[in-house]
Amino acid sequence: MLKATGFLIVLILLCIVNEARLYIKSKEKKSIEYWIFRISFYIYLMMLINVAFFPIPIQKEVISVLKETNSNAKAVNITPFHSIIQTVKTNPSIELKLLQLIGNIVLILPITFYIPLVYNRVNNLKKALILSIIIAILIEMMQFVIGRVIGYYYRIIDIDDIILNVFGGIVGYICMLPVKKIILKKININL
């Protein structure tokens, strides 16, 4: 299995080094909170990549075993609410139900919280909705492409994931609205 741990640690360190370089070169000194805010966004993005795509099975033996053990599994679900209903009906564990459903809601929620604070172009619910849809579809498309490349759909490409991700994106934007002015003032972002 290809795991992202080392890769993501290196990326996070590179982001921190880059932010430190930008801080030193910056003519207009931003608050430390501003830099922490930016770095926390990078860390979130790395966590998003890790959760959405890794681990990736790359060994032929592992893929062969996965194909045998999951021979009846659907690779693609295009029926809205099908997997949500299946998760609720068939999963005996409340914790796993919540993890599956809330996990998909929370997955891109921070993007629509962070992005409007940094880029003034995402300044209304419609744009946050469009951003959420694009990101959710890109995640599912990347999972599909990775599955095609390795010869096994290690993740289900699921319309319900998109629905829950987009709902989370809307929630993130709505949660950001009441605190936007406070955060912008505190971290000194000039839009």
CNS distance restraints for C-alpha pairs under 8 A (distance, minus, plus):
assign (resid   1 and name CA) (resid  55 and name CA) 5.78 0.50 0.50
assign (resid   1 and name CA) (resid  56 and name CA) 5.36 0.50 0.50
assign (resid   1 and name CA) (resid  57 and name CA) 4.25 0.50 0.50
assign (resid   1 and name CA) (resid  58 and name CA) 5.66 0.50 0.50
assign (resid   1 and name CA) (resid  59 and name CA) 6.73 0.50 0.50
assign (resid   1 and name CA) (resid  62 and name CA) 7.85 0.50 0.50
assign (resid   2 and name CA) (resid  54 and name CA) 7.00 0.50 0.50
assign (resid   2 and name CA) (resid  55 and name CA) 5.29 0.50 0.50
assign (resid   2 and name CA) (resid  56 and name CA) 4.88 0.50 0.50
assign (resid   2 and name CA) (resid  57 and name CA) 6.04 0.50 0.50
assign (resid   2 and name CA) (resid  58 and name CA) 6.38 0.50 0.50
assign (resid   3 and name CA) (resid  54 and name CA) 5.78 0.50 0.50
assign (resid   3 and name CA) (resid  55 and name CA) 4.66 0.50 0.50
assign (resid   3 and name CA) (resid  56 and name CA) 6.68 0.50 0.50
assign (resid   4 and name CA) (resid   8 and name CA) 5.72 0.50 0.50
assign (resid   4 and name CA) (resid  50 and name CA) 6.08 0.50 0.50
assign (resid   4 and name CA) (resid  54 and name CA) 6.20 0.50 0.50
assign (resid   4 and name CA) (resid  55 and name CA) 6.86 0.50 0.50
assign (resid   5 and name CA) (resid   9 and name CA) 6.16 0.50 0.50
assign (resid   5 and name CA) (resid  50 and name CA) 7.84 0.50 0.50
assign (resid   6 and name CA) (resid  10 and name CA) 6.23 0.50 0.50
assign (resid   7 and name CA) (resid  11 and name CA) 6.25 0.50 0.50
assign (resid   8 and name CA) (resid  12 and name CA) 6.01 0.50 0.50
assign (resid   8 and name CA) (resid  46 and name CA) 5.99 0.50 0.50
assign (resid   8 and name CA) (resid  50 and name CA) 7.73 0.50 0.50
assign (resid   9 and name CA) (resid  13 and name CA) 6.12 0.50 0.50
assign (resid  10 and name CA) (resid  14 and name CA) 6.10 0.50 0.50
assign (resid  11 and name CA) (resid  15 and name CA) 6.13 0.50 0.50
assign (resid  11 and name CA) (resid  46 and name CA) 7.74 0.50 0.50
assign (resid  12 and name CA) (resid  16 and name CA) 6.17 0.50 0.50
assign (resid  12 and name CA) (resid  42 and name CA) 6.82 0.50 0.50
assign (resid  12 and name CA) (resid  43 and name CA) 6.27 0.50 0.50
assign (resid  12 and name CA) (resid  46 and name CA) 7.24 0.50 0.50
assign (resid  13 and name CA) (resid  17 and name CA) 6.10 0.50 0.50
assign (resid  14 and name CA) (resid  18 and name CA) 6.01 0.50 0.50
assign (resid  15 and name CA) (resid  19 and name CA) 6.04 0.50 0.50
assign (resid  15 and name CA) (resid  39 and name CA) 7.12 0.50 0.50
assign (resid  15 and name CA) (resid  42 and name CA) 6.96 0.50 0.50
assign (resid  16 and name CA) (resid  20 and name CA) 6.08 0.50 0.50
assign (resid  16 and name CA) (resid  39 and name CA) 6.41 0.50 0.50
assign (resid  17 and name CA) (resid  21 and name CA) 6.14 0.50 0.50
assign (resid  18 and name CA) (resid  22 and name CA) 6.18 0.50 0.50
assign (resid  19 and name CA) (resid  23 and name CA) 6.01 0.50 0.50
assign (resid  19 and name CA) (resid  35 and name CA) 7.09 0.50 0.50
assign (resid  19 and name CA) (resid  39 and name CA) 7.38 0.50 0.50
assign (resid  20 and name CA) (resid  24 and name CA) 6.22 0.50 0.50
assign (resid  21 and name CA) (resid  25 and name CA) 6.20 0.50 0.50
assign (resid  22 and name CA) (resid  26 and name CA) 5.74 0.50 0.50
assign (resid  23 and name CA) (resid  29 and name CA) 7.20 0.50 0.50
assign (resid  23 and name CA) (resid  30 and name CA) 7.64 0.50 0.50
assign (resid  23 and name CA) (resid  35 and name CA) 7.79 0.50 0.50
assign (resid  30 and name CA) (resid  34 and name CA) 6.18 0.50 0.50
assign (resid  30 and name CA) (resid  35 and name CA) 7.43 0.50 0.50
assign (resid  30 and name CA) (resid 187 and name CA) 7.56 0.50 0.50
assign (resid  30 and name CA) (resid 188 and name CA) 6.38 0.50 0.50
assign (resid  30 and name CA) (resid 189 and name CA) 8.00 0.50 0.50
assign (resid  31 and name CA) (resid  35 and name CA) 6.90 0.50 0.50
assign (resid  31 and name CA) (resid 187 and name CA) 5.95 0.50 0.50
assign (resid  31 and name CA) (resid 188 and name CA) 6.41 0.50 0.50
assign (resid  32 and name CA) (resid  36 and name CA) 6.20 0.50 0.50
assign (resid  32 and name CA) (resid 187 and name CA) 7.57 0.50 0.50
assign (resid  33 and name CA) (resid  37 and name CA) 5.96 0.50 0.50
assign (resid  33 and name CA) (resid 186 and name CA) 7.18 0.50 0.50
assign (resid  33 and name CA) (resid 187 and name CA) 5.03 0.50 0.50
assign (resid  34 and name CA) (resid  38 and name CA) 6.33 0.50 0.50
assign (resid  34 and name CA) (resid 186 and name CA) 7.94 0.50 0.50
assign (resid  34 and name CA) (resid 187 and name CA) 4.33 0.50 0.50
assign (resid  34 and name CA) (resid 188 and name CA) 6.41 0.50 0.50
assign (resid  34 and name CA) (resid 189 and name CA) 7.18 0.50 0.50
assign (resid  35 and name CA) (resid  39 and name CA) 6.11 0.50 0.50
assign (resid  36 and name CA) (resid  40 and name CA) 5.91 0.50 0.50
assign (resid  37 and name CA) (resid  41 and name CA) 6.35 0.50 0.50
assign (resid  37 and name CA) (resid 187 and name CA) 7.51 0.50 0.50
assign (resid  38 and name CA) (resid  42 and name CA) 6.55 0.50 0.50
assign (resid  39 and name CA) (resid  43 and name CA) 6.24 0.50 0.50
assign (resid  40 and name CA) (resid  44 and name CA) 6.13 0.50 0.50
assign (resid  41 and name CA) (resid  45 and name CA) 6.22 0.50 0.50
assign (resid  41 and name CA) (resid 114 and name CA) 7.07 0.50 0.50
assign (resid  42 and name CA) (resid  46 and name CA) 6.28 0.50 0.50
assign (resid  43 and name CA) (resid  47 and name CA) 6.25 0.50 0.50
assign (resid  44 and name CA) (resid  48 and name CA) 6.10 0.50 0.50
assign (resid  44 and name CA) (resid 110 and name CA) 7.75 0.50 0.50
assign (resid  45 and name CA) (resid  49 and name CA) 6.25 0.50 0.50
assign (resid  46 and name CA) (resid  50 and name CA) 6.17 0.50 0.50
assign (resid  47 and name CA) (resid  51 and name CA) 6.10 0.50 0.50
assign (resid  48 and name CA) (resid  52 and name CA) 5.89 0.50 0.50
assign (resid  48 and name CA) (resid 107 and name CA) 6.74 0.50 0.50
assign (resid  48 and name CA) (resid 108 and name CA) 7.69 0.50 0.50
assign (resid  49 and name CA) (resid  53 and name CA) 5.81 0.50 0.50
assign (resid  49 and name CA) (resid  54 and name CA) 7.37 0.50 0.50
assign (resid  50 and name CA) (resid  54 and name CA) 5.13 0.50 0.50
assign (resid  50 and name CA) (resid  55 and name CA) 7.62 0.50 0.50
assign (resid  52 and name CA) (resid 139 and name CA) 6.93 0.50 0.50
assign (resid  52 and name CA) (resid 143 and name CA) 7.85 0.50 0.50
assign (resid  53 and name CA) (resid 143 and name CA) 6.55 0.50 0.50
assign (resid  56 and name CA) (resid 154 and name CA) 7.23 0.50 0.50
assign (resid  57 and name CA) (resid  62 and name CA) 6.52 0.50 0.50
assign (resid  57 and name CA) (resid  63 and name CA) 6.23 0.50 0.50
assign (resid  57 and name CA) (resid 150 and name CA) 7.69 0.50 0.50
assign (resid  57 and name CA) (resid 154 and name CA) 7.30 0.50 0.50
assign (resid  58 and name CA) (resid  62 and name CA) 7.35 0.50 0.50
assign (resid  58 and name CA) (resid  63 and name CA) 6.97 0.50 0.50
assign (resid  58 and name CA) (resid 150 and name CA) 6.44 0.50 0.50
assign (resid  59 and name CA) (resid  63 and name CA) 6.28 0.50 0.50
assign (resid  60 and name CA) (resid  64 and name CA) 6.03 0.50 0.50
assign (resid  61 and name CA) (resid  65 and name CA) 6.27 0.50 0.50
assign (resid  62 and name CA) (resid  66 and name CA) 6.13 0.50 0.50
assign (resid  63 and name CA) (resid  67 and name CA) 6.07 0.50 0.50
assign (resid  63 and name CA) (resid 151 and name CA) 7.91 0.50 0.50
assign (resid  63 and name CA) (resid 152 and name CA) 6.60 0.50 0.50
assign (resid  64 and name CA) (resid  68 and name CA) 6.31 0.50 0.50
assign (resid  65 and name CA) (resid  69 and name CA) 6.13 0.50 0.50
assign (resid  66 and name CA) (resid  70 and name CA) 5.82 0.50 0.50
assign (resid  66 and name CA) (resid  71 and name CA) 7.99 0.50 0.50
assign (resid  67 and name CA) (resid  71 and name CA) 5.46 0.50 0.50
assign (resid  67 and name CA) (resid 152 and name CA) 7.12 0.50 0.50
assign (resid  74 and name CA) (resid 156 and name CA) 6.95 0.50 0.50
assign (resid  75 and name CA) (resid 153 and name CA) 5.81 0.50 0.50
assign (resid  75 and name CA) (resid 155 and name CA) 7.21 0.50 0.50
assign (resid  75 and name CA) (resid 156 and name CA) 4.88 0.50 0.50
assign (resid  75 and name CA) (resid 157 and name CA) 6.14 0.50 0.50
assign (resid  76 and name CA) (resid 156 and name CA) 5.60 0.50 0.50
assign (resid  76 and name CA) (resid 157 and name CA) 4.64 0.50 0.50
assign (resid  76 and name CA) (resid 158 and name CA) 5.85 0.50 0.50
assign (resid  77 and name CA) (resid  82 and name CA) 7.70 0.50 0.50
assign (resid  77 and name CA) (resid  83 and name CA) 7.64 0.50 0.50
assign (resid  77 and name CA) (resid 156 and name CA) 7.20 0.50 0.50
assign (resid  77 and name CA) (resid 157 and name CA) 6.17 0.50 0.50
assign (resid  77 and name CA) (resid 158 and name CA) 4.69 0.50 0.50
assign (resid  77 and name CA) (resid 159 and name CA) 6.09 0.50 0.50
assign (resid  77 and name CA) (resid 160 and name CA) 7.85 0.50 0.50
assign (resid  78 and name CA) (resid 158 and name CA) 6.28 0.50 0.50
assign (resid  78 and name CA) (resid 159 and name CA) 5.26 0.50 0.50
assign (resid  78 and name CA) (resid 160 and name CA) 8.00 0.50 0.50
assign (resid  79 and name CA) (resid 159 and name CA) 6.77 0.50 0.50
assign (resid  79 and name CA) (resid 160 and name CA) 7.89 0.50 0.50
assign (resid  80 and name CA) (resid 159 and name CA) 5.93 0.50 0.50
assign (resid  80 and name CA) (resid 160 and name CA) 5.80 0.50 0.50
assign (resid  80 and name CA) (resid 163 and name CA) 7.99 0.50 0.50
assign (resid  81 and name CA) (resid  85 and name CA) 6.02 0.50 0.50
assign (resid  81 and name CA) (resid 159 and name CA) 7.84 0.50 0.50
assign (resid  81 and name CA) (resid 160 and name CA) 5.64 0.50 0.50
assign (resid  82 and name CA) (resid  86 and name CA) 6.16 0.50 0.50
assign (resid  82 and name CA) (resid 160 and name CA) 7.30 0.50 0.50
assign (resid  83 and name CA) (resid  87 and name CA) 5.88 0.50 0.50
assign (resid  83 and name CA) (resid 158 and name CA) 7.81 0.50 0.50
assign (resid  83 and name CA) (resid 160 and name CA) 6.46 0.50 0.50
assign (resid  84 and name CA) (resid  88 and name CA) 6.31 0.50 0.50
assign (resid  84 and name CA) (resid 101 and name CA) 7.36 0.50 0.50
assign (resid  84 and name CA) (resid 160 and name CA) 6.56 0.50 0.50
assign (resid  85 and name CA) (resid  89 and name CA) 5.97 0.50 0.50
assign (resid  86 and name CA) (resid  90 and name CA) 5.65 0.50 0.50
assign (resid  86 and name CA) (resid  91 and name CA) 7.63 0.50 0.50
assign (resid  87 and name CA) (resid  91 and name CA) 5.46 0.50 0.50
assign (resid  87 and name CA) (resid  97 and name CA) 6.14 0.50 0.50
assign (resid  87 and name CA) (resid 100 and name CA) 7.79 0.50 0.50
assign (resid  88 and name CA) (resid  97 and name CA) 6.16 0.50 0.50
assign (resid  91 and name CA) (resid  96 and name CA) 7.22 0.50 0.50
assign (resid  91 and name CA) (resid  97 and name CA) 6.47 0.50 0.50
assign (resid  93 and name CA) (resid  97 and name CA) 6.33 0.50 0.50
assign (resid  94 and name CA) (resid  98 and name CA) 6.13 0.50 0.50
assign (resid  95 and name CA) (resid  99 and name CA) 6.01 0.50 0.50
assign (resid  96 and name CA) (resid 100 and name CA) 6.02 0.50 0.50
assign (resid  97 and name CA) (resid 101 and name CA) 6.18 0.50 0.50
assign (resid  98 and name CA) (resid 102 and name CA) 5.45 0.50 0.50
assign (resid  98 and name CA) (resid 103 and name CA) 7.43 0.50 0.50
assign (resid  99 and name CA) (resid 103 and name CA) 5.19 0.50 0.50
assign (resid 100 and name CA) (resid 104 and name CA) 6.38 0.50 0.50
assign (resid 101 and name CA) (resid 105 and name CA) 6.49 0.50 0.50
assign (resid 101 and name CA) (resid 164 and name CA) 7.31 0.50 0.50
assign (resid 102 and name CA) (resid 106 and name CA) 5.98 0.50 0.50
assign (resid 103 and name CA) (resid 107 and name CA) 5.92 0.50 0.50
assign (resid 104 and name CA) (resid 108 and name CA) 7.80 0.50 0.50
assign (resid 104 and name CA) (resid 161 and name CA) 6.10 0.50 0.50
assign (resid 104 and name CA) (resid 164 and name CA) 5.53 0.50 0.50
assign (resid 104 and name CA) (resid 165 and name CA) 5.43 0.50 0.50
assign (resid 104 and name CA) (resid 168 and name CA) 7.53 0.50 0.50
assign (resid 105 and name CA) (resid 109 and name CA) 6.74 0.50 0.50
assign (resid 105 and name CA) (resid 164 and name CA) 4.89 0.50 0.50
assign (resid 105 and name CA) (resid 165 and name CA) 4.91 0.50 0.50
assign (resid 105 and name CA) (resid 166 and name CA) 7.48 0.50 0.50
assign (resid 105 and name CA) (resid 167 and name CA) 6.29 0.50 0.50
assign (resid 105 and name CA) (resid 168 and name CA) 4.21 0.50 0.50
assign (resid 105 and name CA) (resid 169 and name CA) 7.60 0.50 0.50
assign (resid 106 and name CA) (resid 110 and name CA) 7.43 0.50 0.50
assign (resid 106 and name CA) (resid 165 and name CA) 7.18 0.50 0.50
assign (resid 106 and name CA) (resid 168 and name CA) 5.58 0.50 0.50
assign (resid 107 and name CA) (resid 165 and name CA) 6.38 0.50 0.50
assign (resid 107 and name CA) (resid 168 and name CA) 7.22 0.50 0.50
assign (resid 108 and name CA) (resid 112 and name CA) 7.23 0.50 0.50
assign (resid 108 and name CA) (resid 132 and name CA) 7.25 0.50 0.50
assign (resid 108 and name CA) (resid 135 and name CA) 7.87 0.50 0.50
assign (resid 108 and name CA) (resid 136 and name CA) 7.71 0.50 0.50
assign (resid 108 and name CA) (resid 165 and name CA) 5.92 0.50 0.50
assign (resid 108 and name CA) (resid 166 and name CA) 7.69 0.50 0.50
assign (resid 108 and name CA) (resid 168 and name CA) 6.25 0.50 0.50
assign (resid 108 and name CA) (resid 169 and name CA) 5.68 0.50 0.50
assign (resid 109 and name CA) (resid 113 and name CA) 6.60 0.50 0.50
assign (resid 109 and name CA) (resid 165 and name CA) 7.42 0.50 0.50
assign (resid 109 and name CA) (resid 168 and name CA) 4.68 0.50 0.50
assign (resid 109 and name CA) (resid 169 and name CA) 4.41 0.50 0.50
assign (resid 109 and name CA) (resid 170 and name CA) 7.32 0.50 0.50
assign (resid 109 and name CA) (resid 171 and name CA) 6.54 0.50 0.50
assign (resid 109 and name CA) (resid 172 and name CA) 4.47 0.50 0.50
assign (resid 109 and name CA) (resid 173 and name CA) 7.62 0.50 0.50
assign (resid 110 and name CA) (resid 114 and name CA) 5.94 0.50 0.50
assign (resid 110 and name CA) (resid 169 and name CA) 7.44 0.50 0.50
assign (resid 110 and name CA) (resid 172 and name CA) 5.92 0.50 0.50
assign (resid 111 and name CA) (resid 115 and name CA) 5.74 0.50 0.50
assign (resid 111 and name CA) (resid 169 and name CA) 7.05 0.50 0.50
assign (resid 111 and name CA) (resid 172 and name CA) 7.35 0.50 0.50
assign (resid 112 and name CA) (resid 116 and name CA) 6.50 0.50 0.50
assign (resid 112 and name CA) (resid 128 and name CA) 6.07 0.50 0.50
assign (resid 112 and name CA) (resid 131 and name CA) 7.70 0.50 0.50
assign (resid 112 and name CA) (resid 132 and name CA) 7.27 0.50 0.50
assign (resid 112 and name CA) (resid 169 and name CA) 5.46 0.50 0.50
assign (resid 112 and name CA) (resid 170 and name CA) 7.22 0.50 0.50
assign (resid 112 and name CA) (resid 172 and name CA) 5.20 0.50 0.50
assign (resid 112 and name CA) (resid 173 and name CA) 4.92 0.50 0.50
assign (resid 112 and name CA) (resid 176 and name CA) 7.84 0.50 0.50
assign (resid 113 and name CA) (resid 117 and name CA) 7.13 0.50 0.50
assign (resid 113 and name CA) (resid 169 and name CA) 8.00 0.50 0.50
assign (resid 113 and name CA) (resid 172 and name CA) 4.91 0.50 0.50
assign (resid 113 and name CA) (resid 173 and name CA) 5.18 0.50 0.50
assign (resid 113 and name CA) (resid 175 and name CA) 7.10 0.50 0.50
assign (resid 113 and name CA) (resid 176 and name CA) 5.14 0.50 0.50
assign (resid 114 and name CA) (resid 118 and name CA) 6.59 0.50 0.50
assign (resid 114 and name CA) (resid 176 and name CA) 7.98 0.50 0.50
assign (resid 115 and name CA) (resid 119 and name CA) 5.72 0.50 0.50
assign (resid 115 and name CA) (resid 122 and name CA) 6.99 0.50 0.50
assign (resid 116 and name CA) (resid 120 and name CA) 5.83 0.50 0.50
assign (resid 116 and name CA) (resid 121 and name CA) 7.28 0.50 0.50
assign (resid 116 and name CA) (resid 122 and name CA) 5.08 0.50 0.50
assign (resid 116 and name CA) (resid 123 and name CA) 6.04 0.50 0.50
assign (resid 116 and name CA) (resid 173 and name CA) 7.81 0.50 0.50
assign (resid 117 and name CA) (resid 180 and name CA) 6.73 0.50 0.50
assign (resid 117 and name CA) (resid 184 and name CA) 6.88 0.50 0.50
assign (resid 117 and name CA) (resid 189 and name CA) 7.84 0.50 0.50
assign (resid 118 and name CA) (resid 189 and name CA) 7.21 0.50 0.50
assign (resid 118 and name CA) (resid 191 and name CA) 7.29 0.50 0.50
assign (resid 119 and name CA) (resid 191 and name CA) 7.10 0.50 0.50
assign (resid 120 and name CA) (resid 191 and name CA) 5.98 0.50 0.50
assign (resid 122 and name CA) (resid 127 and name CA) 5.44 0.50 0.50
assign (resid 122 and name CA) (resid 128 and name CA) 6.08 0.50 0.50
assign (resid 123 and name CA) (resid 127 and name CA) 6.82 0.50 0.50
assign (resid 123 and name CA) (resid 128 and name CA) 7.58 0.50 0.50
assign (resid 124 and name CA) (resid 128 and name CA) 6.36 0.50 0.50
assign (resid 125 and name CA) (resid 129 and name CA) 5.98 0.50 0.50
assign (resid 125 and name CA) (resid 170 and name CA) 7.19 0.50 0.50
assign (resid 125 and name CA) (resid 173 and name CA) 6.97 0.50 0.50
assign (resid 125 and name CA) (resid 174 and name CA) 7.86 0.50 0.50
assign (resid 126 and name CA) (resid 130 and name CA) 6.24 0.50 0.50
assign (resid 127 and name CA) (resid 131 and name CA) 6.06 0.50 0.50
assign (resid 128 and name CA) (resid 132 and name CA) 6.07 0.50 0.50
assign (resid 128 and name CA) (resid 169 and name CA) 6.98 0.50 0.50
assign (resid 128 and name CA) (resid 170 and name CA) 6.65 0.50 0.50
assign (resid 128 and name CA) (resid 173 and name CA) 6.54 0.50 0.50
assign (resid 129 and name CA) (resid 133 and name CA) 6.18 0.50 0.50
assign (resid 129 and name CA) (resid 166 and name CA) 6.80 0.50 0.50
assign (resid 129 and name CA) (resid 169 and name CA) 6.81 0.50 0.50
assign (resid 129 and name CA) (resid 170 and name CA) 6.11 0.50 0.50
assign (resid 130 and name CA) (resid 134 and name CA) 6.16 0.50 0.50
assign (resid 131 and name CA) (resid 135 and name CA) 6.16 0.50 0.50
assign (resid 132 and name CA) (resid 136 and name CA) 5.99 0.50 0.50
assign (resid 132 and name CA) (resid 165 and name CA) 7.05 0.50 0.50
assign (resid 132 and name CA) (resid 166 and name CA) 5.03 0.50 0.50
assign (resid 132 and name CA) (resid 169 and name CA) 5.26 0.50 0.50
assign (resid 132 and name CA) (resid 170 and name CA) 7.46 0.50 0.50
assign (resid 133 and name CA) (resid 137 and name CA) 6.05 0.50 0.50
assign (resid 133 and name CA) (resid 162 and name CA) 7.15 0.50 0.50
assign (resid 133 and name CA) (resid 165 and name CA) 7.89 0.50 0.50
assign (resid 133 and name CA) (resid 166 and name CA) 5.68 0.50 0.50
assign (resid 134 and name CA) (resid 138 and name CA) 6.05 0.50 0.50
assign (resid 135 and name CA) (resid 139 and name CA) 6.20 0.50 0.50
assign (resid 136 and name CA) (resid 140 and name CA) 6.45 0.50 0.50
assign (resid 136 and name CA) (resid 161 and name CA) 7.62 0.50 0.50
assign (resid 136 and name CA) (resid 162 and name CA) 5.16 0.50 0.50
assign (resid 136 and name CA) (resid 165 and name CA) 5.96 0.50 0.50
assign (resid 136 and name CA) (resid 166 and name CA) 6.70 0.50 0.50
assign (resid 137 and name CA) (resid 141 and name CA) 6.01 0.50 0.50
assign (resid 137 and name CA) (resid 162 and name CA) 6.39 0.50 0.50
assign (resid 138 and name CA) (resid 142 and name CA) 6.01 0.50 0.50
assign (resid 139 and name CA) (resid 143 and name CA) 6.26 0.50 0.50
assign (resid 140 and name CA) (resid 144 and name CA) 6.21 0.50 0.50
assign (resid 140 and name CA) (resid 157 and name CA) 5.59 0.50 0.50
assign (resid 140 and name CA) (resid 158 and name CA) 7.16 0.50 0.50
assign (resid 140 and name CA) (resid 162 and name CA) 7.61 0.50 0.50
assign (resid 141 and name CA) (resid 145 and name CA) 6.15 0.50 0.50
assign (resid 141 and name CA) (resid 157 and name CA) 7.65 0.50 0.50
assign (resid 142 and name CA) (resid 146 and name CA) 6.04 0.50 0.50
assign (resid 143 and name CA) (resid 147 and name CA) 6.07 0.50 0.50
assign (resid 143 and name CA) (resid 153 and name CA) 7.74 0.50 0.50
assign (resid 143 and name CA) (resid 154 and name CA) 7.98 0.50 0.50
assign (resid 143 and name CA) (resid 155 and name CA) 6.44 0.50 0.50
assign (resid 143 and name CA) (resid 156 and name CA) 8.00 0.50 0.50
assign (resid 143 and name CA) (resid 157 and name CA) 6.86 0.50 0.50
assign (resid 144 and name CA) (resid 148 and name CA) 6.22 0.50 0.50
assign (resid 144 and name CA) (resid 153 and name CA) 6.81 0.50 0.50
assign (resid 144 and name CA) (resid 155 and name CA) 7.79 0.50 0.50
assign (resid 144 and name CA) (resid 157 and name CA) 6.31 0.50 0.50
assign (resid 145 and name CA) (resid 149 and name CA) 6.15 0.50 0.50
assign (resid 146 and name CA) (resid 150 and name CA) 6.21 0.50 0.50
assign (resid 146 and name CA) (resid 153 and name CA) 7.67 0.50 0.50
assign (resid 147 and name CA) (resid 151 and name CA) 5.79 0.50 0.50
assign (resid 147 and name CA) (resid 152 and name CA) 4.96 0.50 0.50
assign (resid 147 and name CA) (resid 153 and name CA) 4.15 0.50 0.50
assign (resid 147 and name CA) (resid 154 and name CA) 6.07 0.50 0.50
assign (resid 147 and name CA) (resid 155 and name CA) 7.47 0.50 0.50
assign (resid 148 and name CA) (resid 152 and name CA) 6.43 0.50 0.50
assign (resid 148 and name CA) (resid 153 and name CA) 6.86 0.50 0.50
assign (resid 157 and name CA) (resid 161 and name CA) 7.95 0.50 0.50
assign (resid 158 and name CA) (resid 162 and name CA) 6.86 0.50 0.50
assign (resid 159 and name CA) (resid 163 and name CA) 6.29 0.50 0.50
assign (resid 160 and name CA) (resid 164 and name CA) 6.09 0.50 0.50
assign (resid 161 and name CA) (resid 165 and name CA) 5.89 0.50 0.50
assign (resid 162 and name CA) (resid 166 and name CA) 5.99 0.50 0.50
assign (resid 163 and name CA) (resid 167 and name CA) 6.19 0.50 0.50
assign (resid 164 and name CA) (resid 168 and name CA) 6.15 0.50 0.50
assign (resid 165 and name CA) (resid 169 and name CA) 6.19 0.50 0.50
assign (resid 166 and name CA) (resid 170 and name CA) 6.30 0.50 0.50
assign (resid 167 and name CA) (resid 171 and name CA) 6.29 0.50 0.50
assign (resid 168 and name CA) (resid 172 and name CA) 6.07 0.50 0.50
assign (resid 169 and name CA) (resid 173 and name CA) 6.33 0.50 0.50
assign (resid 170 and name CA) (resid 174 and name CA) 6.23 0.50 0.50
assign (resid 171 and name CA) (resid 175 and name CA) 6.04 0.50 0.50
assign (resid 172 and name CA) (resid 176 and name CA) 6.17 0.50 0.50
assign (resid 173 and name CA) (resid 177 and name CA) 6.50 0.50 0.50
assign (resid 174 and name CA) (resid 178 and name CA) 7.81 0.50 0.50
assign (resid 175 and name CA) (resid 179 and name CA) 7.58 0.50 0.50
assign (resid 176 and name CA) (resid 180 and name CA) 5.75 0.50 0.50
assign (resid 179 and name CA) (resid 183 and name CA) 6.06 0.50 0.50
assign (resid 180 and name CA) (resid 184 and name CA) 5.99 0.50 0.50
assign (resid 181 and name CA) (resid 185 and name CA) 6.04 0.50 0.50
assign (resid 182 and name CA) (resid 186 and name CA) 6.07 0.50 0.50
assign (resid 183 and name CA) (resid 187 and name CA) 5.99 0.50 0.50
assign (resid 184 and name CA) (resid 188 and name CA) 5.56 0.50 0.50
assign (resid 184 and name CA) (resid 189 and name CA) 5.29 0.50 0.50
assign (resid 184 and name CA) (resid 190 and name CA) 7.52 0.50 0.50
assign (resid 185 and name CA) (resid 189 and name CA) 6.96 0.50 0.50
